Amino acid sequence: MLKRFDIENLGVSSAGLLDWSESAFSSYIMSVERRIFTKKYGHLPGYRFLRLGLSPSQDTLDCFTQIHRFGLQSQLSGNIEEMSAVADFSDLPLPSEVVDVVLLQHSIEFSESPQASLNEALRVLAPGGHLIICVFNPVGPTGLIKFPMQLVTNRPQYRFHNLRKGRLIDWLTLLNCQVLDVDHGAYHWPRRSVVTKEHESNSMVEGEQISSWDNACEKIRLPVGNFYMIHAVKRVARGISSSPRVWKRSVSGRLTSSNAKPLGSKKEPK
């Protein structure tokens, strides 16, 4: 019974999550996120862009303008043509500090260890690089029905860590990241009939209108959407780079040129 509340490794649960990512409600959430990407973060500076997500999504990669855009998944499944590579999110096969923008799209809350996945993403992010994190909101519709649904079903989309916004911001602060902005979105409850109707009449893709309910909630920045999105920048402090030897030589040269005498010396009698 208690195993219903365990968070499995993404290598095990990714197949079920991939099936859920093709549902109407998942498409609704992803379309809201893509609209925010295009509006606010599509033109971030940099050359390399990395996406860590539950499923391949070329539409999400196209929201950004970096020349080299690629994504990693935790299992070989789905549309292989859109898939760049398969890897463990807590052990990425990339050198340190080589990516300019990293997008964690609902990957850390479904990971067995969110801290390890977040730390690994920041390892490959270059100093001054941008980090975007999309997480299910514990006080949003999906977060509120998570525990009741875990009791009656084994669906993998309800088996994720409840990561509060303040808790995640604290983690980022400890990892030398500066949080610049937080967005909330997708305020509809996960009911297939309502979501399908809204998705068909008011699609969330770029250039089309959003639903009146989502529009009203976003205007007042209501923090109870199905997800929240954090934009942060990796800050690295610079160390002291001047050499002690150079410092000694410069001091010695100045003392010699000015004919300075050591402290405590007495003047010679005239």
Steps between C-alpha positions, in 0.01 A plus 500: 500500500778743593673436169232712333669806654856407395669699225649259249807557289424677173646207312208294633215751496587686179301262278177573688581871515553501126147363449364770731691773313285424195174564689285810457577638846876461457481670159312786663771548766785477251334750266469754783867451583603540135311827482698631801827375350437683175383818669764539772796266445518429130788743438731422790868537403721200434593234248402168661155412637421183697154369588443225757141382470266205530451462126652628174357835395629678193232767547658598832849518352369725224391758760866594554754659264826332599678350198576167667181370668470143625306298757566198719248240611525230766384213278507405132132529409257718311595695188864404454546758222452782754727338759862611532626247757406293804669560836457491875402852609714465814809409292499691173756397234618858449807699607462765769398857413431450129127585466367857491129430568358197684127421512375254763145432383329285765809286545617567855165436677475159330866415568586266783736767638401857402811642668733282295326587173507873578865490603594313182316751282689784665828316452466507120368860501763763420563790742247771423280244323121493534300227673124454446311254720140386451351317799152382597360734765416320830215747563372486141222272370735211415686531829180505706359181348835318505454308827135396440589378152796302635257304718273397214736471204857411403530762229857635493397865446388514865826367642723805533672698774310792648759775447387829648610814322680638807681172555628489143611864517698417817674216316591732213637761739725243665623397155606860416203583278313828487124464446378768258134416446222254586196428280183299564266351241239243390220560751244249372422186696606169338163407354522357152170640372572857610864493388418356160237767440731780607790358302296477183340845527787699656826330414800618700753506221670818389283744314165366625281613786510344845195413706337784694554316831873455445531857376333643811706289741827587327426873511472496880787248526292252697747246650269196477555381143581142408867596465746771594803603298824636646759695302843518663857590405810315614741732681864407560719716723841596364808426708803723556716453191799727578822312568685563832835516315378776273375688804841473672686615190277804458538601862875455485524710189298785648708505820823508301390774266378726778815445715279414793664407830378233740274609782670596825822621336659817637608796295878544460646804673598787278 
